[in-house]
Amino acid sequence: MAGEVKPLTPLFTHGSREDATDRPLAGETAVAMSYGGSTHAVMMATPADLVDFACGFSLTEGIIRDCGEIEDVDVVPLDKGIDVQITLRADRSEALAARRRSMAGPVGCGLCGLESIEAAVRDVPKVAAPDFRLRDDEVNAAVDGLSRAQPLFAATRAVHGAGFYRPGHGMMAVREDVGRHNALDKLIGALSREGVDAGEGAIVVSSRLSVEMVQKAAIAGSPVLIAISAPTALAVTTAEAAGLTLIATARGDGFSVYTHSDRIVMAGRNEG
């Protein structure tokens, strides 16, 4: 999509930074998610894969239960951003309207006051994948696969990536964005739209593991979440409660497992 990268050149470079003169910059714009003509939230995002973004955001916000409950997505360019106009199925539209009426703050701000605190520490569904296993070499392969499937990062070095790795199939989908939450929402939306069961693989992200990333992965139903950086303490406790296997500091040559390690099969160990 136009705007995904901007071919801008710095005024000058110093020392050995000549490579910066040939590097495009990642696009970033205000993206509004609107339902029934009312703006629900505005995020700064990379203007690509916006239909996936609309579906994934709607899922992880609890507005819909699957992408089939979205009837239409219209991406409308504006002077200073993009309005993603989402038309919900009638019953979900009515449920969202009731949710808005119960909120203390104005609709445009999203969730306000006490409601936002409850949303930040919300309970997430238990991950239902008791038999899923991932070998240690597959964890490393997932990290390597993500890094190889990020063309926008390769060009700009300024975006996050989120990918879905399925044992025996490799990296099945990758989405990129300047925001790590946005990249994961785009991935979750893509999987849902393509009918891919997230319970059959692992989500791998190029960022740190905050609690929101754990919440989104659990809502998607993936049993394993892998990151190249470290987790927060709340992310670990949330993953433990959700039955999610949390793997961090995974950079292709090793990793740390923080929760539900029974899903990870190490070389030389028996699976059971």
C-alpha positions in Angstrom: 0.0 0.0 0.0 1.2 3.5 -0.8 2.6 5.1 2.3 4.1 1.9 3.8 7.5 3.4 3.2 8.7 6.9 2.6 11.9 7.5 0.5 13.4 10.3 2.5 17.1 11.2 2.7 18.8 12.7 5.9 20.3 16.1 5.6 23.8 14.6 6.3 25.4 11.6 7.9 28.4 11.3 10.2 31.0 8.7 10.5 30.2 5.3 9.1 26.4 5.8 8.7 26.4 6.0 4.9 23.8 3.2 4.7 21.2 5.6 6.1 21.2 7.6 2.9 19.7 4.7 1.0 17.3 3.4 3.6 13.5 4.2 3.2 11.6 5.2 6.3 8.6 3.3 7.6 5.2 4.9 7.0 3.2 5.9 10.1 -0.2 7.4 10.1 -3.3 7.8 12.3 -5.7 5.0 11.8 -9.2 5.2 13.2 -11.3 2.1 13.9 -14.9 3.2 13.4 -18.1 1.1 14.0 -21.5 2.3 12.8 -20.1 5.8 12.1 -18.6 6.3 15.5 -14.8 6.2 16.1 -13.9 3.6 18.7 -10.1 4.1 18.8 -7.3 5.8 16.9 -3.8 4.2 16.6 -0.6 5.3 15.0 0.1 2.5 12.5 1.7 1.4 9.3 -0.9 1.8 6.5 -0.9 -1.7 5.3 -3.0 -4.9 5.9 -5.8 -2.7 7.3 -8.6 -5.2 6.7 -6.5 -7.7 8.7 -6.0 -5.0 11.3 -9.7 -4.3 11.6 -10.5 -7.9 12.1 -7.7 -8.6 14.6 -8.4 -5.4 16.6 -12.1 -6.3 16.7 -11.3 -9.8 18.0 -8.8 -8.8 20.6 -11.0 -6.0 21.9 -13.9 -8.4 22.3 -16.1 -6.6 19.8 -16.5 -9.7 17.7 -16.0 -13.5 18.3 -14.9 -14.3 14.7 -14.3 -12.3 11.6 -17.6 -13.7 10.1 -19.4 -11.2 12.3 -17.9 -8.3 10.2 -20.0 -7.6 7.2 -17.8 -5.1 5.5 -14.6 -3.0 6.0 -14.2 0.2 4.1 -10.7 1.9 4.2 -11.2 5.6 3.7 -8.2 7.9 3.2 -8.4 11.2 5.0 -6.2 14.3 4.8 -4.4 13.4 8.0 -5.0 9.7 8.4 -7.2 6.8 7.5 -10.7 5.9 8.7 -11.3 2.2 8.8 -15.1 1.9 8.7 -16.3 -1.5 10.0 -19.8 -2.7 9.5 -20.8 -5.4 12.0 -23.5 -8.0 11.8 -26.7 -6.6 13.4 -26.4 -8.6 16.7 -22.7 -7.6 17.3 -23.5 -4.0 16.4 -26.3 -4.0 19.0 -23.9 -5.6 21.6 -21.3 -2.9 20.9 -23.9 -0.1 21.3 -25.0 -1.6 24.6 -21.3 -1.7 25.7 -20.9 2.0 24.8 -23.9 3.0 26.7 -22.5 1.4 29.9 -19.3 3.3 29.7 -18.7 6.3 31.9 -16.6 8.3 29.4 -17.4 9.5 25.9 -17.4 6.9 23.1 -14.5 8.5 21.2 -12.0 7.9 24.0 -12.3 4.1 24.0 -12.5 2.7 27.5 -12.2 5.3 30.2 -11.7 5.5 34.0 -12.4 2.4 35.9 -13.5 0.6 32.8 -10.0 1.0 31.3 -8.3 -0.3 34.4 -10.5 -3.4 34.3 -9.7 -3.8 30.6 -5.9 -3.5 31.2 -5.9 -6.4 33.7 -8.8 -8.4 32.2 -9.1 -12.1 32.5 -8.3 -14.0 29.3 -9.6 -17.3 28.1 -7.8 -20.5 28.9 -5.7 -21.8 26.0 -7.1 -25.2 25.0 -4.2 -27.1 23.4 -3.1 -29.7 26.0 -1.4 -32.0 23.4 0.5 -29.3 21.5 4.3 -29.8 21.5 7.1 -27.8 20.1 10.7 -29.0 19.8 13.6 -26.7 20.8 14.9 -26.6 17.2 11.4 -25.5 16.0 11.4 -22.6 18.5 14.7 -21.5 16.9 13.3 -22.1 13.4 10.3 -19.9 14.2 12.5 -17.0 15.3 14.6 -17.4 12.2 11.5 -17.7 10.0 10.1 -14.4 11.3 13.3 -12.5 10.7 13.5 -13.8 7.1 9.9 -12.8 6.4 10.0 -9.1 7.3 10.6 -7.1 4.1 9.6 -3.8 5.7 11.9 -4.3 8.6 14.8 -5.3 6.2 14.2 -2.0 4.3 13.6 0.3 7.3 14.8 -1.3 10.5 11.9 0.5 12.2 9.0 -1.9 12.5 7.9 -4.9 14.5 6.8 -8.2 13.2 4.4 -11.0 14.3 4.3 -14.4 12.7 2.5 -17.7 13.0 4.7 -20.8 13.0 3.1 -24.3 12.6 5.2 -27.4 13.1 5.7 -29.3 9.9 4.6 -26.3 7.8 6.9 -23.5 8.9 6.0 -19.8 9.0 2.5 -19.5 7.6 1.8 -15.8 8.0 3.7 -12.6 9.0 2.5 -9.1 9.5 4.5 -5.9 10.2 3.8 -2.5 11.8 5.5 0.3 13.6 3.5 -0.8 16.7 4.0 -4.2 18.2 0.4 -4.5 19.3 -0.8 -3.5 15.8 1.5 -6.1 14.1 0.0 -8.8 16.4 -3.6 -7.6 15.7 -2.9 -7.7 12.0 -1.6 -11.3 12.3 -4.5 -12.5 14.4 -6.9 -10.9 11.9 -5.1 -12.5 8.9 -5.3 -16.0 10.6 -9.0 -15.6 11.3 -9.8 -14.4 7.8 -7.9 -17.3 6.3 -9.5 -19.9 8.6 -6.2 -20.9 10.2 -6.6 -22.4 13.7 -4.1 -20.5 15.9 -4.3 -23.5 18.4 -2.1 -25.5 16.0 1.0 -23.3 16.1 3.0 -20.7 17.9 3.0 -16.9 17.6 6.4 -15.3 17.5 7.0 -11.6 17.9 10.0 -9.3 17.4 9.3 -7.3 20.6 9.3 -7.5 24.3 6.4 -9.4 26.0 4.1 -7.0 27.7 0.8 -8.2 29.2 -1.2 -7.0 26.2 0.7 -9.3 23.9 -0.1 -12.2 26.2 -3.8 -11.2 26.3 -4.0 -11.0 22.5 -2.2 -14.4 22.0 -4.5 -16.1 24.5 -7.6 -14.6 22.9 -6.4 -15.9 19.5 -6.0 -19.3 21.1 -2.3 -19.9 20.4 -0.7 -22.2 23.0 2.8 -20.8 22.6 4.0 -17.2 22.5 7.7 -16.6 21.5 9.6 -13.3 21.7 13.1 -12.2 21.0 13.1 -9.9 24.0 12.2 -10.2 27.7 8.8 -10.4 29.4 7.3 -8.2 32.1 6.3 -9.8 35.4 2.6 -9.3 34.7 3.0 -10.9 31.3 4.4 -14.1 33.0 1.7 -14.3 35.6 -1.0 -13.7 33.0 0.4 -16.4 30.7 0.6 -18.8 33.6 -3.1 -18.2 34.5 -4.1 -18.6 30.8 -2.3 -21.8 30.3 0.0 -20.2 27.7 3.6 -21.2 27.2 5.7 -18.1 27.3 9.2 -18.2 25.7 11.4 -15.1 25.7 14.9 -14.0 24.7 14.7 -16.3 21.7 17.2 -15.3 19.1 17.8 -18.4 17.1 20.5 -19.9 19.4 18.6 -20.4 22.6 15.7 -19.2 24.7 14.1 -19.1 28.1 10.8 -20.7 29.0 8.8 -18.9 31.7 5.5 -20.8 31.8 4.0 -24.2 31.0 7.3 -25.7 29.9 5.7 -29.2 29.3 4.9 -28.1 25.7 8.5 -27.7 24.9 10.4 -30.8 23.9 14.2 -30.5 24.4 16.6 -32.6 22.4 17.5 -35.8 24.2 14.4 -35.7 26.5 11.3 -37.8 26.3 8.1 -35.9 25.3 6.1 -37.4 28.1 
